[in-house]
Amino acid sequence: MGMTAQEVKARWAGTVFDRVEVEARGEDMLEFALACGETDPRYVDPAHPDFQAPVNFTTVYHGARMLPDDFPNFDLRRMIDAGKAVEWKRPLRPGERLGAQSSLYDIYEKTGRSGVMLFLVHRMEFRNPREELVAVVDWRLTIRGGLE
């Protein structure tokens, strides 16, 4: 028998389960900006005095794990990427190193035409070496049928 959304939330919501360090490389920032169709010189001209990563750039980074090690098993073919949201706090410059931690920020259930769906909000918080929050990325995952 699977766990209910409330049981899953009580056990794992807010749990930090992964930490990674990344470096913002200028060439990666430029490539990402161009791929997104960005035209603002701050994002596409490395010689610009305010050159920085586009606000959604931190979505390229992922931790080593998608979910906590002890999270219930389920068929990964039932999981859907339900989108990302980025909360941008400060510019990210080439060469900056960031520490990121992953947690399950929220867990909730909805029932629709296709049945029960469990939503997991995987949150990554990115901080610079001064521990200043640079960006927050919420990645929503949907598990069709819940944790059967």
C-alpha positions in Angstrom: 0.0 0.0 0.0 1.3 3.5 -0.9 1.7 6.4 1.4 -0.8 9.3 1.4 0.3 12.8 0.4 0.0 13.9 4.0 2.3 11.1 5.2 4.8 11.9 2.5 4.7 15.6 3.3 5.1 15.0 7.1 8.1 12.8 6.5 10.0 14.6 3.7 8.9 18.2 3.2 11.7 20.6 4.1 14.3 17.8 4.1 17.6 18.9 2.6 19.0 15.8 0.8 21.7 17.1 -1.5 24.4 19.7 -1.7 26.5 20.6 -4.7 29.0 23.3 -5.8 29.0 24.8 -9.3 30.9 27.5 -11.1 29.2 30.0 -13.5 31.3 29.9 -16.6 31.0 32.9 -18.9 30.9 30.8 -22.1 28.0 28.7 -20.6 26.1 31.8 -19.6 26.5 33.3 -23.2 25.5 30.0 -24.9 22.5 29.7 -22.6 21.4 33.3 -23.3 21.7 32.9 -27.0 19.8 29.6 -27.0 17.0 31.3 -25.1 16.8 34.1 -27.7 18.0 36.7 -25.3 19.1 40.0 -26.9 19.9 42.3 -23.9 23.7 43.1 -24.1 24.0 42.4 -20.4 23.5 38.7 -21.2 24.9 38.3 -24.7 28.0 40.6 -24.8 30.8 39.3 -22.6 32.5 42.7 -23.0 29.5 44.5 -21.5 30.4 46.1 -18.1 27.3 44.5 -16.5 27.7 41.0 -18.2 25.8 38.4 -16.2 23.8 35.2 -16.5 20.2 35.4 -17.6 17.7 35.2 -14.7 16.8 31.6 -15.5 20.4 30.3 -16.0 20.5 28.4 -12.6 18.0 26.0 -14.1 20.9 24.3 -15.9 22.3 23.0 -12.6 21.2 19.8 -11.0 22.3 18.0 -7.9 23.5 14.5 -7.7 20.1 13.3 -6.5 16.5 14.1 -7.5 14.9 12.8 -4.3 16.1 11.7 -0.9 17.7 8.3 -0.7 14.9 6.9 1.5 12.0 8.3 -0.6 9.5 5.6 -1.5 10.1 3.7 -4.7 7.8 4.3 -7.7 7.9 3.6 -11.4 9.9 6.6 -12.9 7.9 6.2 -16.1 4.9 7.7 -14.2 6.8 10.9 -13.4 6.4 14.1 -15.4 8.4 17.3 -15.3 5.7 19.8 -14.4 7.8 23.0 -14.9 10.2 25.3 -13.1 10.0 28.6 -11.4 13.0 30.8 -10.7 13.2 33.5 -8.1 16.2 35.7 -8.9 17.8 37.6 -6.1 21.1 39.0 -7.5 23.2 39.0 -10.6 25.4 36.0 -11.3 28.8 36.8 -12.8 31.3 34.7 -14.7 33.6 32.7 -12.5 31.3 33.0 -9.4 31.1 29.8 -7.4 27.8 28.8 -5.9 26.8 26.3 -3.3 23.4 24.8 -3.8 21.2 22.7 -1.6 18.2 20.6 -2.6 15.1 20.0 -0.5 11.6 18.8 -1.0 9.9 22.2 -0.4 6.3 21.1 -0.8 4.3 17.9 -1.4 0.6 17.9 -2.4 -2.0 15.8 -4.2 -4.6 16.7 -6.8 -7.2 14.6 -8.5 -7.9 15.3 -12.2 -9.4 13.5 -15.2 -6.4 11.1 -15.3 -6.8 10.3 -11.6 -4.6 11.0 -8.6 -1.4 13.0 -9.1 1.2 13.6 -6.4 3.2 16.9 -6.8 6.7 17.2 -5.4 8.3 20.6 -5.4 12.1 20.1 -5.5 13.8 23.3 -4.4 17.4 24.3 -5.1 18.7 27.4 -3.3 21.9 28.9 -4.7 24.2 30.9 -2.5 27.5 32.7 -3.3 30.6 32.3 -1.0 29.3 35.2 1.1 26.2 33.0 1.8 24.0 35.6 -0.1 21.0 34.0 -1.8 21.5 34.3 -5.6 18.5 32.3 -6.9 15.8 29.8 -5.9 14.7 27.2 -8.4 11.5 25.3 -7.8 11.1 22.2 -10.0 7.7 20.6 -9.9 7.5 16.9 -10.5 4.2 15.0 -10.9 3.8 11.3 -10.1 0.7 10.0 -11.9 -1.2 7.6 -9.6 0.6 8.8 -6.5 2.9 6.4 -4.6 1.0 3.2 -5.2 
